Amino acid sequence: QVQLVESGGGSVQAGESLTLTCAASEIIPSNNVIGWYRQIPGAQLELVAVINDTDVVYGAPVKGRFTISRDKAKNSVHLQMNNLKPDDTADYYCSVQPMNFWGQGSQVTVSS
């Protein structure tokens, strides 16, 4: 079972930046996608950004502001979040699919 540990969440003002990091306990097989999803309490889970060996996909609300990158040597994935908005406030989860592994979540709060 792959363990995913997230770090880097916090509280910022609108327009500021944060970087989330997801560290995996072992190498993720190449046929999987790793990335970030977010959820506001009471709302559906939303794709933020995912990456595999060949592709990157961003959710529409974050395109142009967020950048996902992967460090295979360290089994980690980073999410650089720039120009944060209050609507970005959510719990952010790292996940590996289709293996269906999830991290514990990292809270991001953006105030106006």
C-alpha positions in Angstrom: 0.0 0.0 0.0 1.4 3.4 -1.1 1.4 6.0 1.6 0.9 9.6 0.5 2.0 12.4 2.8 1.0 16.0 1.9 2.6 19.2 3.2 2.6 22.9 2.5 -1.0 24.0 3.1 -1.8 27.0 5.1 -3.6 30.4 5.2 -2.7 33.2 2.8 -4.1 36.4 1.4 -5.6 36.6 -2.1 -2.9 37.0 -4.7 -0.3 35.2 -2.7 1.3 31.8 -3.4 1.6 28.4 -1.8 3.3 25.1 -2.8 1.9 21.7 -1.8 4.1 18.7 -1.8 3.0 15.0 -1.9 5.6 12.4 -0.9 4.9 8.8 -1.8 6.3 6.0 0.2 7.4 4.1 -2.9 7.8 4.4 -6.6 4.5 4.9 -8.4 4.1 2.5 -11.3 4.3 4.3 -14.6 0.7 3.4 -15.7 -0.7 5.5 -12.9 -1.7 9.2 -12.6 -0.7 11.1 -9.5 -2.0 14.5 -8.6 -4.3 16.8 -6.6 -8.0 17.0 -6.0 -9.8 19.4 -3.7 -13.0 19.5 -1.8 -15.0 22.1 0.0 -17.2 20.7 2.8 -20.5 19.7 1.4 -19.4 19.9 -2.3 -18.1 17.3 -4.7 -14.4 16.4 -5.1 -12.8 18.5 -7.9 -9.8 17.8 -10.0 -7.0 20.3 -9.6 -4.1 18.9 -11.5 -2.8 15.4 -12.4 0.3 14.2 -14.1 1.7 11.0 -15.5 4.7 10.1 -17.7 3.4 11.9 -20.7 0.5 14.3 -19.9 -0.6 17.0 -17.5 -4.2 17.9 -16.9 -5.5 21.0 -15.1 -8.9 21.8 -13.9 -10.4 24.8 -15.6 -10.5 27.0 -12.5 -6.7 26.7 -11.9 -5.4 26.7 -15.4 -2.7 29.3 -15.8 -2.3 29.8 -12.1 -1.3 26.4 -10.8 1.6 24.2 -11.9 2.1 20.6 -11.1 5.6 19.0 -11.3 7.0 15.6 -10.5 10.3 14.6 -8.9 10.6 10.9 -9.8 13.9 10.5 -7.9 12.1 11.6 -4.7 8.8 10.0 -5.4 7.1 13.3 -4.9 4.8 15.7 -6.7 4.5 19.4 -6.2 1.7 21.9 -6.8 2.8 25.5 -7.2 -0.3 27.7 -6.6 0.1 31.3 -7.7 -2.4 34.2 -7.6 -4.6 32.3 -5.1 -8.2 33.3 -4.8 -10.8 32.9 -2.0 -12.5 30.3 -4.2 -9.4 28.2 -4.0 -10.1 27.6 -0.3 -10.5 23.8 0.2 -9.0 20.7 1.5 -6.4 19.4 -1.1 -5.8 15.7 -1.5 -3.0 13.9 -3.2 -4.1 10.8 -5.0 -2.7 8.0 -7.2 -5.2 6.6 -9.7 -6.4 4.0 -10.7 -4.7 2.5 -7.6 -7.0 4.6 -5.5 -4.5 5.8 -2.9 -5.2 9.0 -1.1 -3.3 11.3 1.3 -4.8 12.7 4.5 -5.5 16.1 3.0 -4.0 19.5 3.4 -6.0 22.6 4.1 -5.6 25.8 2.1 -7.4 28.9 3.2 -7.3 32.1 1.0 -8.8 35.3 2.5 -9.7 38.4 0.6 
